[in-house]
Structures are given as C-alpha cells and as structure tokens.
Amino acid sequence: MVLPRVIATDLDGTLLGRTGEVSDRNRRALTAAVEAGIKVVIVTARPPRTTEVFADMFDCAAVVCGNGAHTRLPGEASPLVRAIDRDTSGTIVAKLRGALPELGFGVETGAGFYHDADYHLEPWVPRDWVSGVLDDTDALLEAATPVTKLIARSSTHPVHLMYEAAVASVGPLAEATYSGRAGLVELSAPGVNKGSTLAMLCERWGVSREEVVAFGDMPNDRSALTWAGSGYAMSSGHPGLLDPALGLKVAPSSFEDGVGRVVEDLLERARP
C-alpha cells in the first residue's frame, strides 16, 4: 500500500475525545504520519483562537478554520480569508428572518466573535470569548468584519429544520451547514466549505484527491470526506454520514481513538 500524502482531520467529535483533549494515541499516530512525510491538515469549524492549541501539537501543513473561510499556512504572514461581503450578509439575514422568526445572529471574523441582542449565547461558551454584543443585526454587520462565518441561532427550531430553511431561502448566496445538534446553522461565502478548501490546498501542493485521507463526524465535514480519496466518517458521528450510499469508510469512534487507529493501520500497511 502507498502512503497517503495528506491526512485531514476535523477536531470536535473526531480527533478530540470526550474531554476535548487529543489522546496520546492520536497524538503519536499523527506525529508518526508527519515524520513519514505526510502533510497533516486540521480542518475545523472552530475559529483560529480555539484551534491553535491543537495545531501546535503537530507540524501542520495547514490549519483550516471556520469551515474553510480562514486558512493559515506556515511561513505566510497573512491567512487566506474568504468572507461574505457586507451587502450579501444583510440579504442573508433578511431572508433567514423571513423564513424563520426569532433568530439571533452572530459573526465570526477570525479574530473575534460578535453577536446581536437576539442571539442566545450557548451556556458552555465563556463570556470573555465574545468581542462585542450589538443592539441589532445592522449594527452587528457594521462592527464585525470580515464576515468569515455568519451564524444563525435559535433556541426553539431544531437544527435540521433550520438547515433546510436556510438552503431553501438563501440558495446560492451562501454555503449553509451545521456541526452540532443544537439550533445553530453556519453560513459561509458561496463555495466555501471544508472540501473546497482542502481541494485548493492539495492543488497548490500537487496532491491528487486519491492521495488524501480525511476524517470527520458532522454534516459540515461531508464536503471534505466525499472529496478525499478515502473519507472516514466516525462511527460516533452524524447518522447521515454513515449512509452507505455516500461510499465513506467508517472509523472507530472519537472516544476510541478512531483517527489514531486508522492512521496507525495506514502506516503499518505501507511498510516494506
């Protein structure tokens, strides 16, 4: 077996275990992959400030945050940012509010998180993570730039219904997805997702999709998993990714060091 040239992994629900930590086994496996000449890429919905602690554990070839909207490459002074423009952001908000009343909105800029007064902050989010609370969405979109990720939040609507409404109402104006079971839908600029960003990086490196292994557990990982030559859905992940029709492989759960186990096997089988 030939070694992959790129291994891309999500964090929450994939590389991270129950306590939100990288296990020793996962750390050793990815370190061994880097030492074997494989490019390791973190591809997450998280913003940079909560990703760096994990990225610093490995010699990452790239760190992709915000579902592909903010990418940091070693040696490059500035990140690659693909944001939603101000006017489009306002149109998206109006369309979503027309489809689903009582929504609150937040904006991730890559450097900070802002939200309007209608956004009910999740109880697990530390309040010092919030850069500003604005009276209304117009003020939010004026203050928070660039809009690397627009977040619609509801405490009453189920996330799958929010996603369906977002796709139907926003259409080609944004890339809609979600990465949790709470009432939170994430929107990026058109065509910006984990898969398209991974494809862009691999083109830069001269790596074909057949040489890529990707791991993920949620709908926002689907674009990366289906683009990669070998996409692994975590057995503990969203049922939609485990549909045989997608043709994905299945890795052990994130609670069983699933990423590390698969990477160990890939490295072992490639040994002469």
C-alpha positions in Angstrom: 0.0 0.0 0.0 1.2 3.5 -0.8 1.1 6.1 1.9 -1.4 9.0 1.6 0.3 12.4 1.0 -2.3 14.3 3.1 -4.3 13.5 6.2 -7.0 16.0 7.0 -8.9 15.8 10.3 -11.7 17.6 12.0 -11.4 18.3 15.7 -14.6 18.1 17.8 -16.2 14.7 17.6 -13.3 13.4 15.5 -9.7 13.9 16.8 -10.8 15.1 20.2 -12.2 12.7 22.8 -14.9 13.1 25.5 -12.9 15.6 27.5 -12.0 17.7 24.5 -8.4 16.5 24.5 -6.1 14.9 21.9 -5.3 11.4 23.3 -1.8 10.2 23.5 -2.6 7.6 20.8 -4.0 10.1 18.4 -1.0 12.4 19.0 1.5 9.7 18.5 -0.2 8.5 15.3 -0.3 11.9 13.7 3.3 12.7 14.8 4.4 9.5 13.1 2.5 10.5 10.0 4.3 13.8 9.8 7.6 12.0 10.3 6.7 9.7 7.4 6.4 12.8 5.2 2.6 13.1 5.2 1.1 16.5 5.4 -1.3 16.8 8.3 -4.1 19.4 8.0 -6.6 20.4 10.6 -10.0 21.3 9.1 -12.5 22.6 11.6 -15.5 24.8 12.1 -13.7 26.4 15.1 -12.1 29.9 14.9 -8.3 30.2 14.9 -8.1 31.3 18.6 -9.6 28.0 19.9 -7.7 25.8 17.3 -4.1 26.9 17.8 -3.6 24.9 21.0 -4.3 21.7 19.0 -2.5 22.8 15.8 0.6 23.5 17.8 0.8 19.8 18.8 1.8 18.8 15.2 3.8 20.2 12.4 0.6 21.1 10.5 0.9 21.8 6.8 -2.2 24.0 7.1 -4.8 24.9 9.6 -8.3 25.4 8.1 -10.8 27.2 10.4 -14.4 28.4 10.0 -15.4 25.6 7.7 -12.8 26.7 5.2 -13.2 30.5 5.4 -9.9 31.1 7.3 -6.7 29.2 6.4 -3.3 29.6 8.0 -0.2 28.2 6.2 3.2 28.1 7.8 5.5 30.7 6.6 2.8 33.0 5.2 2.3 36.3 7.1 -1.4 36.6 6.5 -4.2 33.9 6.5 -6.2 33.2 3.4 -9.7 34.6 4.2 -12.8 34.0 2.1 -15.6 36.1 3.7 -19.2 37.0 2.9 -19.4 40.6 1.8 -21.4 43.2 3.8 -24.4 43.6 1.5 -24.8 39.9 0.9 -24.6 39.3 4.7 -27.5 41.7 5.1 -29.6 40.0 2.4 -29.0 36.6 4.0 -30.1 37.8 7.4 -33.3 39.3 5.9 -34.1 36.1 4.0 -33.5 33.8 7.0 -35.6 36.0 9.3 -38.4 35.9 6.8 -38.2 32.1 6.8 -37.6 31.5 10.5 -38.7 34.2 13.0 -37.0 34.8 16.3 -33.5 34.1 15.1 -30.4 35.6 16.6 -27.2 36.2 14.6 -23.5 36.0 15.3 -20.4 36.8 13.3 -17.1 35.1 13.5 -14.4 37.4 12.0 -11.4 35.1 12.5 -10.1 37.4 15.2 -13.3 37.7 17.3 -16.9 36.7 17.8 -19.7 39.2 17.9 -23.5 38.7 18.2 -26.7 40.7 18.3 -29.1 41.1 21.2 -31.3 38.3 20.0 -28.6 35.7 20.0 -28.8 33.4 23.0 -25.3 32.5 23.8 -24.7 28.8 24.4 -24.1 28.1 28.1 -20.8 26.4 27.5 -19.3 29.5 25.7 -17.1 31.6 28.0 -18.3 35.2 28.1 -14.8 36.5 27.5 -14.9 34.8 24.1 -17.4 37.5 23.0 -15.8 40.5 21.4 -19.0 42.6 21.3 -22.8 42.4 21.7 -24.6 44.8 19.3 -28.2 46.1 19.7 -29.3 44.8 16.3 -28.1 42.9 13.2 -27.4 46.1 11.2 -25.0 47.3 14.0 -23.6 43.7 14.1 -22.7 43.7 10.4 -21.2 47.1 10.6 -19.0 46.2 13.6 -17.9 42.7 12.8 -15.8 42.4 9.7 -14.8 40.4 7.8 -17.8 38.0 8.0 -15.9 34.7 7.7 -18.8 32.9 9.2 -22.4 34.1 9.8 -24.2 32.1 12.5 -28.0 31.8 12.9 -29.1 30.7 16.4 -32.4 29.5 17.6 -33.4 28.1 21.0 -36.7 26.7 19.6 -36.1 25.5 16.0 -34.4 22.0 15.5 -31.2 22.3 13.6 -32.2 20.1 10.7 -35.3 22.3 10.1 -33.1 25.4 10.3 -30.7 24.0 7.8 -33.5 23.1 5.4 -35.0 26.6 5.7 -31.5 28.2 5.2 -30.9 26.2 2.0 -34.4 27.0 0.6 -34.3 30.7 1.5 -30.7 31.7 0.9 -30.0 29.5 -2.1 -26.7 30.4 -3.9 -26.0 33.4 -1.6 -24.1 31.3 0.9 -22.9 27.8 1.8 -25.1 26.5 4.7 -24.1 23.7 7.0 -24.1 22.7 10.7 -21.8 20.9 13.0 -23.8 20.2 16.1 -27.3 19.1 17.3 -28.2 22.5 18.8 -30.2 25.1 16.9 -27.3 26.7 15.1 -26.7 27.0 11.4 -23.3 28.2 10.0 -23.1 30.2 6.7 -20.0 30.8 4.6 -19.4 32.6 1.3 -20.7 30.6 -1.8 -18.5 27.6 -2.5 -16.5 28.0 0.8 -16.5 24.7 2.7 -14.0 22.2 4.1 -13.9 20.2 0.9 -13.3 23.1 -1.5 -10.5 24.5 0.8 -8.9 21.1 1.0 -9.0 20.7 -2.7 -7.5 24.2 -3.2 -4.6 23.3 -0.8 -3.9 20.0 -2.5 -3.8 21.7 -5.9 -1.2 24.0 -4.5 0.8 21.1 -3.3 0.4 19.0 -6.4 -1.6 16.3 -4.5 -4.4 14.4 -6.1 -7.6 13.6 -4.3 -6.8 9.9 -4.4 -3.8 10.7 -2.2 -5.9 12.3 0.6 -7.4 10.7 3.7 -10.0 12.7 5.6 -11.8 12.2 8.9 -15.0 13.9 10.2 -18.2 13.3 12.1 -20.7 16.0 11.1 -22.6 17.4 8.1 -20.0 20.2 7.7 -17.4 17.5 7.1 -19.3 15.9 4.3 -17.7 18.0 1.5 -14.2 17.1 2.7 -15.0 13.4 3.2 -16.6 12.9 -0.2 -13.9 14.9 -2.0 -11.0 12.9 -0.4 -9.9 9.6 -2.0 -10.5 8.0 1.4 -13.1 9.7 3.6 -13.6 8.2 7.1 -16.8 9.0 9.0 -16.5 8.5 12.7 -18.8 5.7 13.9 -19.9 8.0 16.7 -20.8 10.8 14.2 -23.9 12.0 12.5 -26.1 9.2 11.0 -26.2 11.0 7.7 -22.5 10.4 7.1 -22.9 6.7 7.8 -25.3 6.2 4.9 -23.7 3.5 2.7 -24.8 5.5 -0.4 -22.1 8.1 0.4 -19.5 5.4 0.0 -17.5 6.6 3.0 -15.3 4.3 5.2 -16.1 4.1 8.9 -13.5 4.8 11.6 -13.9 3.8 15.2 -15.5 6.4 17.4 -13.7 9.5 18.6 -13.9 8.0 22.1 -11.9 5.0 20.9 -9.0 7.0 19.3 -10.5 6.3 15.9 -8.3 8.6 13.9 -5.2 7.2 15.6 -6.2 3.6 15.0 -6.8 4.2 11.3 -3.6 6.2 10.8 -1.6 3.5 12.6 -3.0 0.9 10.2 -2.2 3.1 7.2 1.4 3.5 8.3 1.7 -0.2 9.1 0.4 -1.4 5.8 2.7 0.9 3.9 5.8 -0.5 5.5 8.0 -2.5 3.1 
